Amino acid sequence: MINNITVIIVSYKSKKILLNCINSLRKFNKILILDNSNDKELKKNLKKKYSKIKYFLSKKNNGYGAGYNFLLKKVKTPYALLMTPDTSFKKGTLNKFLLSLKKFQGNYCLMGPFKQNKIFALENKKTISEASLVYGFSMLINMKNINKNNFFDENIFLYLEDIDICKRLIKSNQKIYINKSFVIDHIGAKSTNLVKKEYDEIRNWHWMWSQYYFYKKYNGNFLAFTKFLSILIITLVKYVILYLSHNENQNRYKYRVKGLFSSMIGKKSFLRPKKS
């Protein structure tokens, strides 16, 4: 079974955490990594240490969805295992996971790990249970049942691209499952080595931009504008209050206002980390 799976990872300034992820994947024979920070030195070091890895450099950071789409188009095995750099297989669980896949006869498009939705998994006695959502830190993709039209939405740079792809797959009658034998350690918010200030700016800007874009995509422009206008005003008021009181959290709301306003006036998701 392991020879039927290609691991795909999109990295951005993730050297330290990426090595931990790779070390948990030593049994896999096919690993594709796209580095959106164009780190030639890291590529050189990894190629020396891990001969099984195919390492791609990108001069332009196009985000999560576009990065994984690039790698999915290069997968030649029946399955792709998407991992983010801040994840790793829980020790001693990989063989059990592979065995569960070998036994499972269901026809699915995506399969997610147990940790992401413990309440759902505990409520379902079966090892593998049908679900409506798997989160983007790790998912097994059945390449036979997914096509390029159902890959990630490349308009989204960060946030909600996992919910978006699941929504589209469910709409096209594809099956999504959660597997109790699929156990992933996910640190969360540690996939990049960006300094905290810049990371917070990027995160807050894109969180608001993506929320509006996602809602507009499925509900239309009028309903999205009506719903988010009050959110924009409330966020702006919070920013002004924090700014006047010299509160250190003012930057968070400043970037939320900028991201939401940009999305509401139809601007593309343009904010990117600064090149160092």
N, C-alpha and C positions, 0 to 999 in steps of 0.2 A: 504493500500500500504506500509506503513512504516514497517509492520511486514515481508514484503518480501525482505527487504534490510538489509544486514549486513555491518556495517562500518568497514573498515580495515585501520590501521595506523601503519607505521613503524617509530620508534623513535630512536634517538641517541643523548643522552645528551640534551634533549629538554624539560626539566621539566617545565620551566616557560611558554613557548609558547604552550606546549602541553595542559596545563590546560585550556587555552583560547579556543583551538580547541574543547576539550571535552565538555566544557560548552555550546557550540553552538549546540551540538548533543544530548542534554538531552532527546529529544522526541524519539530517536532511542532506541530500546530494545536490539539490538545485536551489540556490539562493540568489535572488536578484536584488540589488540595492541601487536606488537612485539617490544621489546626494545633491540636494538643491542648493547647497552652499559652495559647490564647485571646489571641494577640498582635495586637491591633487595629492597632498602629502598623506592624507588618510587613505586614499585609494591605494597608493603605493604600499603602505604598511599592511593594509588588509590583504592585498593580493599576495604578499609574501607569506602571511600567516595562514590564510584560508584560501586554498587553491580552488575550492568548489564555488566560490563567490564570483558572480559577474557584477562588476561595479560600474555604474554609469554616472557621469558628471553632468550637471546642468548649469549652464551659465546664467540662467534666469530662474528665479524662484516662482513657480506658477502655483504653488500650494499643494494641499493634501490630495484633492480629487484628481487634478491634472497629473500629478506625480504618479499616483497609483494607476491611472488609466494608461500612462506610458508603459508601465511595467506589465500590466495585464495584457497588452497587445503583444508582448514578447513571450508570454507563457505558452508552452507547447504541451504541457501535461494536462490530464483531465481536471486537476484541481489546482487552485492557487490559495495559499495560506497567507492572508494579509496580517502583518504585524507592524505595530508602531515601535520606535526605538525604546520606549519606556515600558515595554512588555517583555515577558519571558515565560517559557513553559514552567509550571510548577514542578519541582524536582520529583521524579518518579512517576509522572502522570502520562508521559508521551506514549508509551506502549499501550496503555489502557485506552487512550484516545484512538490510536490507530486500529486497535481491535474492534472498537465500537463502530468505526466507519466501515470496516470490512463486513460486519454483521448486519448493518443497517440497510434495509431494502427500500427506504423511502426515496422519492424523487424530489430533490430539493435544489434550491439555487444558492441560498446562504445558510451557513450554520455558525452560531456564535457560542462563546464559552459560558460556563456555569457562573463564574463570579459576577458577570455583568448584571444578572437579574436573579439573585438568590431566592427572593420571595416567589417569583414565577416558577423557578425550578423545583423548589420545595413543595409547592402546591401540586406539582405533576409528578406522579410516582414513576413514570417511565424514565429511562436514561436519556432518551431523546424525545423532546416534546415540541410540538408546533408553536410558533410564536409570530408576532407581528413586527418585531424589531430586534435587530442585533446592533450593538454599538461599534463604532469604527476603530477601536483600539486593536481589535483582532477579530477576524472572520474567515471562515473557510468558504471559498467560492467555487461552485460547480461550473466549470467553463462551458460545459455542454448546454447549460440552461440560461446562460447570460449572454447577451450580445452587446455590441458596441453602443447601441441606443440606450441600454440600461446600465452603462458604466456610470461613474460618478459625474455629477454636474460640474463642469469646469468653470462655471461662472462663480462658484463658491470657492473662496480661497481657504476658509477655515470655519468650522462649526456647521452642524446640521446636514452635512453631506451624507452622513450615514442614515439619518432619518429619511432624507429625501430619496435615497436609492431604495430603501426598504418600502417606502410608500409606493414608488413606481412599480416595484416588483410585485407587490401584493395586488396592485391594480391590474397587472398583466397575468394574474393567476399563478404566479410562481410561489413556491413554498419556502418558508423560513423556519429554521429550527434552532433550539438551544440544546446543547449536549452536556450532560453532567460530567462526562468523562473528559471534556475539553476544559482544562483548568489552567488559567493564565494569571500570573502575577502582573498587576498593572499598577505602576507607581502613580501615574496621573500627573499631568502638568509638568513633566520632567523630560519631555522629548527633545528639548533644545537647551543649549547653554547660553542663550541670550541673557543679558543682564536683566535683573528684575524689573527695572523701570521700563525698559523697552518692551519686555515681554508683556507687562501689564497694559501698555499702550496698544500693542498689537491685538492682544486678547480682547480688550473691551471694545475697540473699534470694530473688529470683525464680528464679535458676538451680536452687536446691535445691527450691523449691516446685514448679516445673514438671516437674522430673525425677520426683518422686514421683507427681504427678498423671498424667503421661503413662504411667508404668509401670502404675499402678493402672487406668487407662482400658483398657489392652489385656491386662492379665494378672489383674485382679481384686484385691480388697482384701487378701485373705489373703497372696497371694504378694508383693504390694507391701510390706506391713508386715513380713513375714519378711525380705525382702531389705534393706530400708532401716533396720531397727532397729539393725543393727550399724554402718551408716554414720552414723546419728545419734549413737551412743555414741562412735565414734572421733572425729567432728567436735567433739563436746562436750569430750572429753578434750584435744584439741588446743587448743581455746579456753582451757580452764582453765590449761594449761601456759603458753601465751603470755601470758595475763592475769597470772599470778603472776610471770612474768619481765619484765613490762612491755614486751613485744614489740609493735612497731607494727602487726603483722599480726593482732593479736587481734580487731580489729573485723570483719575478713573472716570469721573463723570464728564469731564471735558472730551475724552475720546469716545465715550458712549454717544454724546451729542453729535460729534463729528461723523461717526460711523452711521448712525441712524439717519441723520440729515442727508448724507451722501446717497444712501440707499433710496430714500424717499424722493429725491429729485432725479433718480434714474442713473446715477453715476455707477460705473463698474467698480468692483472691489479692488481698489488701487493701492491701499496702504501696504507697504512691505518693510521687512526689517532693513535697517541701514547696513550697507556693506562695510565691513571692517578690514 
